[in-house]
Amino acid sequence: MPKCVQNSLADQVYTMLKEQILSGQLKGGMKIPEEQLAEQFGVSRTPIREAIRRLSEYGLVTIKPRSHAIVSIITQKEAVDIARVRVSLEQLAIESIDENAYAANVKEFSRYAADCQYALGIGDRATVFEQDSLFHLALIKASNNLALFNICERLDAKIQQLRIAQDLPEDELTYYLNQHSQIMSLLKNGEKEACKKLIYEHITHDLTSHVKDSE
């Protein structure tokens, strides 16, 4: 099979597996079904393994030496580490969002916040988490710091995976999604210290009780 076709198939498998992991269809600890995927796409395992290797580099898959690959499990320590990094990065972004930057991005903030609420209302958690990520990435983008945005974009898949692992009850999820409008209000009024405190709560809420350590 030509190399370009192999690469194209690897891209397809990569995209499909990433979507299944981030939607919660493939959960932490589940084995990646290489043989089944090879049959589904009618190919050898080469493009399948290439896709899995890329997912491993992204942090979503763990490759067991001379064995198989599984969906990565987020431990309590990793959950805390991710939260600490997120807090620092988003608080840094808030420092850089002035009145003009807020005005230029408020429609985007509002759209993602509203889409979160709508998705929650129809029980579509996968979309809730996707739109929540877009809301926070929009905050980072509004800081006009490309390096900061690139770091956060790279971390986003692990953050989405953490949201799935936490599996918050609906009332808690509703409470924290409602904080999007509070974050926007504080930014609009230039209350950056209060906004940074709210971001801390928003990100670190009841962090470890919803994430199990791997064995």
Backbone as CSV, one residue per row, in Angstrom:
resi,resn,N_x,N_y,N_z,CA_x,CA_y,CA_z,C_x,C_y,C_z
1,MET,0.851,-1.198,0.000,0.000,0.000,0.000,0.885,1.246,0.000
2,PRO,0.622,2.242,-0.881,1.438,3.459,-0.922,1.474,4.145,0.438
3,LYS,2.623,4.781,0.719,2.822,5.411,2.017,1.786,6.477,2.303
4,CYS,1.401,7.275,1.281,0.429,8.355,1.502,-0.925,7.806,1.922
5,VAL,-1.290,6.620,1.350,-2.554,6.001,1.733,-2.470,5.491,3.167
6,GLN,-1.321,4.890,3.518,-1.107,4.430,4.890,-1.250,5.586,5.873
7,ASN,-0.637,6.732,5.530,-0.720,7.899,6.401,-2.141,8.396,6.536
8,SER,-2.879,8.372,5.416,-4.267,8.812,5.439,-5.104,7.927,6.358
9,LEU,-4.887,6.622,6.295,-5.611,5.694,7.153,-5.229,5.903,8.619
10,ALA,-3.953,6.136,8.868,-3.506,6.396,10.239,-4.190,7.650,10.782
11,ASP,-4.345,8.664,9.935,-5.033,9.897,10.340,-6.490,9.610,10.695
12,GLN,-7.143,8.789,9.873,-8.546,8.449,10.121,-8.714,7.704,11.438
13,VAL,-7.843,6.729,11.668,-7.919,5.947,12.909,-7.617,6.840,14.105
14,TYR,-6.606,7.690,13.967,-6.243,8.627,15.033,-7.430,9.507,15.414
15,THR,-8.076,10.090,14.413,-9.219,10.979,14.666,-10.368,10.237,15.321
16,MET,-10.669,9.033,14.817,-11.778,8.262,15.365,-11.520,7.859,16.809
17,LEU,-10.312,7.345,17.081,-9.997,6.924,18.448,-9.982,8.111,19.406
18,LYS,-9.443,9.231,18.966,-9.413,10.422,19.810,-10.826,10.853,20.172
19,GLU,-11.731,10.847,19.190,-13.123,11.226,19.445,-13.785,10.258,20.417
20,GLN,-13.503,8.964,20.261,-14.116,7.963,21.133,-13.608,8.092,22.571
21,ILE,-12.328,8.434,22.721,-11.757,8.610,24.064,-12.336,9.862,24.720
22,LEU,-12.389,10.961,23.969,-12.824,12.233,24.543,-14.334,12.314,24.728
23,SER,-15.065,11.404,24.108,-16.510,11.350,24.337,-16.856,10.383,25.464
24,GLY,-15.837,9.626,25.915,-16.072,8.659,26.987,-16.500,7.298,26.484
25,GLN,-16.588,7.133,25.161,-16.958,5.838,24.597,-15.882,4.800,24.905
26,LEU,-14.631,5.216,24.794,-13.507,4.393,25.243,-13.016,4.980,26.558
27,LYS,-13.144,4.221,27.628,-12.840,4.736,28.960,-11.431,4.350,29.401
28,GLY,-10.944,5.053,30.420,-9.627,4.782,30.959,-9.452,3.330,31.336
29,GLY,-8.361,2.720,30.881,-8.079,1.322,31.178,-8.544,0.351,30.114
30,MET,-9.404,0.807,29.193,-9.903,-0.083,28.144,-8.818,-0.350,27.105
31,LYS,-8.774,-1.571,26.612,-7.799,-1.974,25.598,-8.189,-1.405,24.237
32,ILE,-7.183,-0.920,23.491,-7.433,-0.460,22.129,-7.529,-1.692,21.232
33,PRO,-8.660,-1.890,20.543,-8.866,-3.132,19.764,-8.172,-3.089,18.401
34,GLU,-6.858,-3.343,18.379,-6.087,-3.248,17.136,-6.628,-4.162,16.038
35,GLU,-6.877,-5.409,16.389,-7.331,-6.380,15.388,-8.683,-5.964,14.807
36,GLN,-9.580,-5.516,15.682,-10.909,-5.090,15.236,-10.811,-3.871,14.313
37,LEU,-9.936,-2.937,14.661,-9.762,-1.737,13.843,-9.158,-2.094,12.484
38,ALA,-8.206,-3.027,12.467,-7.595,-3.453,11.208,-8.642,-4.071,10.290
39,GLU,-9.533,-4.882,10.848,-10.610,-5.486,10.061,-11.592,-4.425,9.575
40,GLN,-11.908,-3.483,10.448,-12.867,-2.428,10.109,-12.383,-1.589,8.924
41,PHE,-11.067,-1.270,8.923,-10.517,-0.439,7.855,-9.943,-1.265,6.701
42,GLY,-9.894,-2.579,6.882,-9.395,-3.443,5.815,-7.922,-3.244,5.529
43,VAL,-7.133,-3.059,6.597,-5.702,-2.791,6.421,-4.888,-3.649,7.392
44,SER,-3.575,-3.565,7.230,-2.682,-4.200,8.194,-2.698,-3.381,9.487
45,ARG,-1.960,-3.840,10.466,-1.938,-3.114,11.739,-0.980,-1.922,11.724
46,THR,-0.237,-1.746,10.633,0.744,-0.663,10.586,0.125,0.720,10.793
47,PRO,-0.908,1.119,10.011,-1.511,2.432,10.258,-2.230,2.507,11.600
48,ILE,-2.731,1.371,12.078,-3.400,1.340,13.385,-2.386,1.671,14.480
49,ARG,-1.227,1.041,14.399,-0.188,1.254,15.410,0.398,2.667,15.317
50,GLU,0.450,3.220,14.115,0.915,4.599,13.958,-0.043,5.562,14.655
51,ALA,-1.345,5.335,14.484,-2.350,6.178,15.147,-2.239,6.057,16.662
52,ILE,-2.040,4.838,17.145,-1.903,4.603,18.585,-0.642,5.275,19.121
53,ARG,0.445,5.212,18.352,1.680,5.882,18.773,1.451,7.387,18.936
54,ARG,0.748,7.996,17.994,0.460,9.439,18.074,-0.422,9.768,19.277
55,LEU,-1.386,8.909,19.542,-2.249,9.117,20.707,-1.457,8.980,22.000
56,SER,-0.466,8.091,21.986,0.409,7.931,23.147,1.217,9.196,23.386
57,GLU,1.733,9.793,22.317,2.489,11.043,22.439,1.593,12.169,22.957
58,TYR,0.310,12.094,22.633,-0.664,13.097,23.063,-1.099,12.875,24.510
59,GLY,-0.765,11.696,25.063,-1.087,11.406,26.451,-2.401,10.701,26.673
60,LEU,-3.078,10.320,25.578,-4.390,9.689,25.732,-4.327,8.168,25.780
61,VAL,-3.202,7.616,25.352,-3.053,6.164,25.287,-1.736,5.762,25.948
62,THR,-1.768,4.622,26.643,-0.555,4.053,27.238,-0.230,2.756,26.521
63,ILE,0.984,2.656,25.986,1.398,1.450,25.272,2.121,0.515,26.240
64,LYS,1.597,-0.696,26.366,2.214,-1.710,27.211,3.282,-2.445,26.384
65,PRO,4.548,-2.430,26.817,5.626,-3.065,26.035,5.330,-4.528,25.722
66,ARG,5.494,-4.905,24.443,5.302,-6.287,23.980,3.926,-6.831,24.333
67,SER,2.947,-5.939,24.406,1.612,-6.388,24.767,0.565,-5.633,23.946
68,HIS,-0.086,-4.649,24.538,-1.154,-3.931,23.859,-1.192,-2.491,24.365
69,ALA,-2.123,-1.720,23.840,-2.291,-0.329,24.268,-3.643,-0.174,24.950
70,ILE,-3.657,0.694,25.967,-4.910,0.969,26.666,-5.135,2.477,26.722
71,VAL,-6.388,2.851,26.924,-6.702,4.259,27.148,-6.085,4.662,28.484
72,SER,-5.368,5.758,28.481,-4.675,6.191,29.698,-5.640,6.446,30.841
73,ILE,-5.177,6.127,32.037,-5.942,6.371,33.260,-5.356,7.590,33.960
74,ILE,-6.209,8.525,34.336,-5.745,9.707,35.058,-5.801,9.426,36.555
75,THR,-4.657,9.450,37.211,-4.587,9.226,38.641,-4.914,10.510,39.398
76,GLN,-5.091,10.388,40.704,-5.357,11.571,41.524,-4.206,12.557,41.434
77,LYS,-2.981,12.053,41.461,-1.831,12.958,41.390,-1.815,13.715,40.067
78,GLU,-2.059,12.998,38.965,-2.061,13.663,37.665,-3.190,14.679,37.579
79,ALA,-4.346,14.335,38.161,-5.473,15.265,38.160,-5.112,16.560,38.883
80,VAL,-4.453,16.430,40.030,-4.026,17.606,40.787,-2.981,18.396,40.011
81,ASP,-2.037,17.685,39.390,-0.989,18.356,38.606,-1.598,19.151,37.446
82,ILE,-2.536,18.522,36.741,-3.196,19.195,35.612,-3.924,20.444,36.091
83,ALA,-4.633,20.310,37.215,-5.393,21.445,37.740,-4.472,22.601,38.118
84,ARG,-3.356,22.296,38.757,-2.415,23.358,39.154,-1.870,24.106,37.943
85,VAL,-1.528,23.337,36.905,-1.021,23.967,35.683,-2.100,24.834,35.041
86,ARG,-3.324,24.288,34.970,-4.431,25.055,34.375,-4.669,26.364,35.106
87,VAL,-4.697,26.285,36.425,-4.936,27.498,37.222,-3.892,28.557,36.893
88,SER,-2.631,28.153,36.892,-1.553,29.107,36.621,-1.682,29.724,35.228
89,LEU,-1.972,28.893,34.240,-2.057,29.378,32.861,-3.267,30.300,32.662
90,GLU,-4.411,29.914,33.223,-5.602,30.733,33.010,-5.556,32.021,33.823
91,GLN,-4.966,31.975,34.993,-4.801,33.207,35.761,-3.851,34.165,35.040
92,LEU,-2.821,33.609,34.402,-1.910,34.427,33.610,-2.643,35.070,32.438
93,ALA,-3.511,34.313,31.803,-4.285,34.850,30.688,-5.193,35.993,31.150
94,ILE,-5.841,35.809,32.296,-6.749,36.832,32.825,-6.017,38.145,33.062
95,GLU,-4.779,38.055,33.515,-3.980,39.260,33.743,-3.839,40.086,32.462
96,SER,-3.856,39.410,31.320,-3.596,40.082,30.046,-4.867,40.505,29.304
97,ILE,-6.028,40.143,29.814,-7.277,40.490,29.126,-7.758,41.851,29.613
98,ASP,-7.576,42.862,28.770,-8.019,44.203,29.149,-9.418,44.468,28.598
99,GLU,-9.899,45.678,28.764,-11.264,46.034,28.347,-11.476,45.810,26.856
100,ASN,-10.488,46.186,26.051,-10.613,46.031,24.603,-10.620,44.556,24.194
101,ALA,-9.758,43.767,24.831,-9.696,42.338,24.519,-11.002,41.649,24.909
102,TYR,-11.562,42.065,26.032,-12.841,41.474,26.451,-13.931,41.801,25.437
103,ALA,-14.013,43.062,25.046,-15.043,43.498,24.101,-14.912,42.767,22.761
104,ALA,-13.679,42.505,22.351,-13.448,41.847,21.068,-13.812,40.362,21.095
105,ASN,-13.858,39.772,22.293,-14.069,38.327,22.406,-15.341,37.923,23.140
106,VAL,-16.102,38.900,23.639,-17.254,38.572,24.485,-18.302,37.728,23.751
107,LYS,-18.496,37.963,22.462,-19.486,37.171,21.723,-19.078,35.697,21.679
108,GLU,-17.777,35.465,21.520,-17.285,34.090,21.495,-17.428,33.438,22.860
109,PHE,-17.063,34.160,23.925,-17.257,33.645,25.285,-18.722,33.250,25.501
110,SER,-19.599,34.174,25.137,-21.040,33.987,25.386,-21.581,32.787,24.608
111,ARG,-21.123,32.628,23.378,-21.616,31.518,22.551,-21.241,30.172,23.163
112,TYR,-19.983,30.051,23.581,-19.554,28.772,24.158,-20.245,28.504,25.494
113,ALA,-20.417,29.545,26.296,-21.112,29.379,27.580,-22.554,28.935,27.356
114,ALA,-23.208,29.551,26.376,-24.597,29.188,26.066,-24.684,27.774,25.500
115,ASP,-23.725,27.399,24.664,-23.718,26.051,24.090,-23.516,24.987,25.171
116,CYS,-22.727,25.310,26.198,-22.570,24.400,27.337,-23.913,24.150,28.009
117,GLN,-24.639,25.218,28.256,-25.928,25.115,28.932,-26.930,24.324,28.095
118,TYR,-26.938,24.588,26.797,-27.871,23.881,25.916,-27.560,22.380,25.896
119,ALA,-26.275,22.047,25.735,-25.881,20.644,25.684,-26.207,19.924,26.987
120,LEU,-26.024,20.616,28.112,-26.372,20.019,29.397,-27.873,19.781,29.480
121,GLY,-28.644,20.719,28.956,-30.097,20.603,28.994,-30.630,19.405,28.233
122,ILE,-29.935,18.998,27.176,-30.392,17.840,26.392,-29.622,16.567,26.769
123,GLY,-28.794,16.679,27.806,-28.095,15.502,28.314,-26.922,15.041,27.482
124,ASP,-26.330,15.939,26.699,-25.197,15.593,25.837,-23.893,16.019,26.508
125,ARG,-23.371,15.163,27.373,-22.175,15.529,28.151,-20.932,15.685,27.283
126,ALA,-20.825,14.885,26.238,-19.652,14.994,25.365,-19.555,16.399,24.788
127,THR,-20.696,16.952,24.365,-20.710,18.310,23.819,-20.497,19.340,24.914
128,VAL,-21.022,19.074,26.102,-20.779,19.977,27.238,-19.276,20.144,27.441
129,PHE,-18.560,19.033,27.499,-17.119,19.092,27.760,-16.368,19.753,26.604
130,GLU,-16.821,19.484,25.381,-16.187,20.100,24.213,-16.357,21.620,24.239
131,GLN,-17.584,22.074,24.517,-17.846,23.515,24.533,-17.196,24.190,25.743
132,ASP,-17.100,23.471,26.852,-16.404,23.996,28.025,-14.941,24.241,27.689
133,SER,-14.325,23.277,26.996,-12.933,23.451,26.571,-12.786,24.661,25.658
134,LEU,-13.724,24.826,24.740,-13.657,25.953,23.809,-13.811,27.283,24.541
135,PHE,-14.642,27.308,25.580,-14.795,28.523,26.390,-13.455,28.905,27.020
136,HIS,-12.799,27.927,27.625,-11.539,28.211,28.310,-10.410,28.529,27.321
137,LEU,-10.408,27.862,26.181,-9.409,28.190,25.167,-9.630,29.599,24.607
138,ALA,-10.899,30.008,24.545,-11.198,31.370,24.093,-10.662,32.402,25.086
139,LEU,-10.750,32.083,26.380,-10.168,32.968,27.398,-8.663,33.117,27.172
140,ILE,-8.007,31.986,26.933,-6.567,32.007,26.701,-6.249,32.801,25.432
141,LYS,-7.023,32.555,24.391,-6.810,33.243,23.117,-6.942,34.755,23.271
142,ALA,-7.871,35.191,24.124,-8.112,36.623,24.323,-6.930,37.324,24.976
143,SER,-6.028,36.547,25.588,-4.849,37.148,26.206,-3.831,37.597,25.153
144,ASN,-4.039,37.138,23.923,-3.147,37.488,22.804,-1.709,37.021,23.052
145,ASN,-1.612,35.871,23.727,-0.307,35.263,24.021,-0.273,33.914,23.315
146,LEU,0.354,33.875,22.151,0.338,32.673,21.323,1.017,31.492,22.010
147,ALA,2.122,31.741,22.698,2.823,30.664,23.398,1.914,30.040,24.459
148,LEU,1.214,30.887,25.180,0.288,30.413,26.212,-0.837,29.594,25.590
149,PHE,-1.371,30.082,24.485,-2.454,29.365,23.803,-1.985,27.994,23.326
150,ASN,-0.787,27.930,22.748,-0.272,26.649,22.243,-0.099,25.627,23.356
151,ILE,0.355,26.079,24.519,0.511,25.180,25.665,-0.850,24.645,26.107
152,CYS,-1.810,25.535,26.231,-3.151,25.141,26.695,-3.849,24.230,25.693
153,GLU,-3.651,24.505,24.412,-4.251,23.664,23.376,-3.693,22.252,23.453
154,ARG,-2.396,22.171,23.725,-1.741,20.860,23.844,-2.275,20.089,25.057
155,LEU,-2.582,20.799,26.122,-3.047,20.178,27.365,-4.529,19.823,27.325
156,ASP,-5.241,20.368,26.347,-6.704,20.295,26.354,-7.255,18.871,26.347
157,ALA,-6.630,17.974,25.584,-7.145,16.606,25.514,-7.129,15.938,26.882
158,LYS,-6.055,16.154,27.654,-5.980,15.574,28.995,-7.028,16.203,29.908
159,ILE,-7.290,17.492,29.711,-8.301,18.171,30.523,-9.685,17.592,30.232
160,GLN,-9.975,17.359,28.950,-11.267,16.764,28.601,-11.386,15.357,29.174
161,GLN,-10.304,14.610,29.115,-10.304,13.257,29.665,-10.542,13.292,31.172
162,LEU,-9.978,14.287,31.837,-10.177,14.443,33.274,-11.642,14.747,33.590
163,ARG,-12.273,15.591,32.786,-13.698,15.905,32.994,-14.543,14.634,32.945
164,ILE,-14.220,13.764,31.978,-14.956,12.506,31.847,-14.725,11.622,33.063
165,ALA,-13.469,11.538,33.507,-13.126,10.691,34.650,-13.806,11.168,35.929
166,GLN,-13.947,12.494,36.075,-14.589,13.040,37.271,-16.063,12.658,37.336
167,ASP,-16.732,12.673,36.170,-18.143,12.279,36.083,-18.987,12.961,37.162
168,LEU,-18.952,14.284,37.196,-19.666,15.047,38.212,-21.171,14.823,38.143
169,PRO,-21.848,14.767,39.289,-23.309,14.727,39.290,-23.857,15.965,38.571
170,GLU,-25.060,15.869,38.034,-25.611,16.954,37.208,-25.719,18.267,37.968
171,ASP,-26.085,18.215,39.265,-26.230,19.470,40.008,-24.881,20.169,40.183
172,GLU,-23.824,19.393,40.411,-22.490,19.995,40.531,-22.018,20.548,39.193
173,LEU,-22.238,19.784,38.132,-21.836,20.236,36.804,-22.561,21.524,36.435
174,THR,-23.842,21.593,36.749,-24.625,22.808,36.480,-24.054,23.999,37.239
175,TYR,-23.690,23.779,38.495,-23.137,24.847,39.331,-21.867,25.425,38.711
176,TYR,-20.978,24.545,38.269,-19.709,25.024,37.740,-19.845,25.607,36.340
177,LEU,-20.784,25.106,35.563,-21.027,25.717,34.250,-21.614,27.121,34.403
178,ASN,-22.398,27.321,35.444,-22.962,28.655,35.698,-21.873,29.676,36.031
179,GLN,-20.713,29.191,36.449,-19.621,30.105,36.765,-19.033,30.775,35.518
180,HIS,-19.328,30.240,34.347,-18.851,30.888,33.121,-19.347,32.335,33.038
181,SER,-20.623,32.532,33.347,-21.181,33.885,33.272,-20.585,34.781,34.357
182,GLN,-20.260,34.193,35.510,-19.625,34.975,36.572,-18.211,35.393,36.162
183,ILE,-17.494,34.482,35.530,-16.150,34.799,35.032,-16.222,35.951,34.042
184,MET,-17.178,35.884,33.130,-17.345,36.941,32.135,-17.678,38.281,32.783
185,SER,-18.550,38.257,33.783,-18.956,39.481,34.460,-17.769,40.142,35.165
186,LEU,-16.968,39.328,35.835,-15.796,39.859,36.538,-14.777,40.441,35.554
187,LEU,-14.591,39.769,34.431,-13.680,40.285,33.404,-14.194,41.609,32.840
188,LYS,-15.476,41.659,32.579,-16.081,42.869,32.033,-15.856,44.061,32.954
189,ASN,-15.961,43.818,34.254,-15.822,44.889,35.243,-14.367,45.135,35.663
190,GLY,-13.440,44.395,35.074,-12.029,44.587,35.403,-11.630,44.078,36.766
191,GLU,-12.439,43.188,37.350,-12.152,42.651,38.691,-11.276,41.396,38.547
192,LYS,-10.025,41.617,38.221,-9.147,40.508,37.873,-8.803,39.612,39.056
193,GLU,-8.581,40.174,40.226,-8.247,39.345,41.389,-9.405,38.435,41.759
194,ALA,-10.610,38.982,41.729,-11.796,38.165,42.022,-11.985,37.098,40.954
195,CYS,-11.685,37.458,39.723,-11.818,36.506,38.621,-10.814,35.374,38.773
196,LYS,-9.591,35.694,39.176,-8.572,34.661,39.357,-8.947,33.714,40.498
197,LYS,-9.551,34.252,41.548,-9.999,33.395,42.653,-11.112,32.453,42.184
198,LEU,-12.009,32.986,41.358,-13.099,32.159,40.847,-12.558,31.075,39.911
199,ILE,-11.569,31.428,39.095,-10.946,30.444,38.211,-10.331,29.307,39.033
200,TYR,-9.713,29.660,40.148,-9.123,28.643,41.024,-10.199,27.664,41.500
201,GLU,-11.306,28.191,41.982,-12.393,27.312,42.438,-12.959,26.508,41.273
202,HIS,-13.157,27.173,40.151,-13.769,26.560,38.980,-12.970,25.350,38.498
203,ILE,-11.657,25.451,38.565,-10.792,24.391,38.042,-10.503,23.303,39.070
204,THR,-10.361,23.677,40.328,-9.910,22.704,41.337,-11.047,22.076,42.134
205,HIS,-12.282,22.419,41.825,-13.423,21.937,42.599,-13.395,20.435,42.863
206,ASP,-13.459,20.077,44.126,-13.628,18.684,44.575,-12.843,17.719,43.695
207,LEU,-11.585,18.049,43.466,-10.838,17.430,42.390,-10.623,15.933,42.522
208,THR,-10.082,15.509,43.652,-9.620,14.129,43.736,-10.707,13.127,44.099
209,SER,-11.816,13.581,44.663,-12.815,12.611,45.101,-13.516,11.937,43.934
210,HIS,-13.394,12.499,42.746,-14.059,11.932,41.570,-13.096,11.208,40.644
211,VAL,-11.825,11.068,41.050,-10.840,10.414,40.204,-10.177,9.290,40.990
212,LYS,-10.218,8.066,40.457,-9.633,6.921,41.137,-8.184,6.736,40.712
213,ASP,-7.356,6.363,41.696,-5.969,6.030,41.372,-5.914,4.716,40.614
214,SER,-4.964,4.661,39.679,-4.764,3.394,38.980,-4.029,2.435,39.913
215,GLU,-4.191,1.164,39.651,-3.573,0.135,40.499,-2.112,-0.050,40.099
